[in-house]
């Protein structure tokens, strides 16, 4: 009687259909044969290549994490730029209204309104700060993240 045929027929793996007959034979040969076969050495080399690829993927994932962190700052600045662009429109409208009021003040009182002159200067400085931020000439966030400007812009 041949023992190999009996082993392959009576293995519990074959009864469940989990392992094919050739795999069962190769498993029994691997247990009985202490020297690795060509197939086993090929499998080991494939396993080593896969482990190297997974190490490279981990390195790439770390790099992606760093890029994501930088992208969050860019996204945050982009949202702030949209908001400040919207605010800049209202500031320009306010400056136009101050100019119209100052014109009527000069026409009827023959002198400018001092508080509006100072407020107009502050609005101009604020608009300058917004424009500097929007054009990426400044990293400083304008009001409300900084103090309200009290004088002419500083170069």
Secondary structure, DSSP 8 states (H G I E B T S, - for coil): --HHHHHHHH-HHHHHTSS-HHHHHHHHHHHH--S--HHHHHHHHHHHHHHHHHHHHHHHHHHHHHHHHHHHHHHHHHHHHHHHHHHHHHHHHHHHHHHHHHHHHHHHHSS--HHHHHHHHHHHHHHHHHHHHHTTS--S--TTSS----SS---
